Amino acid sequence: MIDDDPFAPPVKKAVPLEQQLENASIDELEFRIERLKTEIAACEEAIKAKRAQRAAADSVFGGGRS
């Protein structure tokens, strides 16, 4: 059986972050920073919501961290 598919899209190799940053323009880097800040804020909100859910469950079921 032949594993090579001549019609398959080419596989892109992952570019190391250092090289991505080196090749990016200032505008691209600023955009990346804003996007990451947005992702961080979303993660922080998810953590707050999960902690609130855990606290509510603990208050009902008397649980705590073990």
Kinemage of the C-alpha trace (Angstrom):
@kinemage 1
@onewidth
@group {chain A} dominant
@subgroup {mainchain}
@vectorlist {calphas} color= white
{ca met a 1} P 0.000 0.000 0.000
{ca ile a 2} L 1.300 3.435 -0.866
{ca asp a 3} L 1.119 6.015 1.925
{ca asp a 4} L 1.807 9.050 -0.264
{ca asp a 5} L -1.336 10.720 -1.559
{ca pro a 6} L -0.465 12.986 -4.491
{ca phe a 7} L -3.697 14.951 -3.910
{ca ala a 8} L -3.206 15.516 -0.178
{ca pro a 9} L -2.437 19.087 0.852
{ca pro a 10} L 1.194 19.638 1.804
{ca val a 11} L 1.967 19.279 5.489
{ca lys a 12} L 3.265 22.512 6.978
{ca lys a 13} L 6.030 22.235 9.527
{ca ala a 14} L 5.552 24.159 12.755
{ca val a 15} L 7.644 27.317 12.869
{ca pro a 16} L 9.310 27.899 16.248
{ca leu a 17} L 7.888 30.829 18.205
{ca glu a 18} L 11.229 32.638 18.246
{ca gln a 19} L 11.322 32.605 14.450
{ca gln a 20} L 7.683 33.710 14.211
{ca leu a 21} L 8.387 36.681 16.460
{ca glu a 22} L 11.570 37.560 14.614
{ca asn a 23} L 9.777 37.603 11.254
{ca ala a 24} L 6.683 39.493 12.444
{ca ser a 25} L 6.158 43.195 11.937
{ca ile a 26} L 5.476 45.549 14.833
{ca asp a 27} L 1.794 45.703 13.830
{ca glu a 28} L 1.592 41.897 13.762
{ca leu a 29} L 3.226 41.680 17.179
{ca glu a 30} L 0.865 44.281 18.658
{ca phe a 31} L -2.121 42.412 17.205
{ca arg a 32} L -0.801 39.152 18.647
{ca ile a 33} L -0.425 40.752 22.083
{ca glu a 34} L -4.004 42.063 22.014
{ca arg a 35} L -5.317 38.657 20.938
{ca leu a 36} L -3.388 36.955 23.749
{ca lys a 37} L -4.667 39.490 26.307
{ca thr a 38} L -8.212 38.705 25.159
{ca glu a 39} L -7.564 34.967 25.550
{ca ile a 40} L -6.052 35.493 29.013
{ca ala a 41} L -9.074 37.535 30.113
{ca ala a 42} L -11.405 34.782 28.867
{ca cys a 43} L -9.399 32.182 30.810
{ca glu a 44} L -9.530 34.304 33.965
{ca glu a 45} L -13.313 34.655 33.634
{ca ala a 46} L -13.655 30.889 33.161
{ca ile a 47} L -11.588 30.314 36.305
{ca lys a 48} L -13.802 32.710 38.290
{ca ala a 49} L -16.937 30.932 37.065
{ca lys a 50} L -15.535 27.505 37.920
{ca arg a 51} L -14.475 28.655 41.375
{ca ala a 52} L -17.966 30.051 41.975
{ca gln a 53} L -19.526 26.768 40.851
{ca arg a 54} L -17.198 24.821 43.134
{ca ala a 55} L -17.973 27.101 46.088
{ca ala a 56} L -21.708 26.707 45.475
{ca ala a 57} L -21.416 22.929 45.299
{ca asp a 58} L -19.239 22.843 48.415
{ca ser a 59} L -21.787 24.904 50.326
{ca val a 60} L -24.579 22.527 49.321
{ca phe a 61} L -22.708 19.251 49.711
{ca gly a 62} L -20.317 20.306 52.471
{ca gly a 63} L -17.322 19.394 50.400
{ca gly a 64} L -13.902 20.846 50.485
{ca arg a 65} L -10.598 20.185 48.871
{ca ser a 66} L -9.007 16.957 49.903
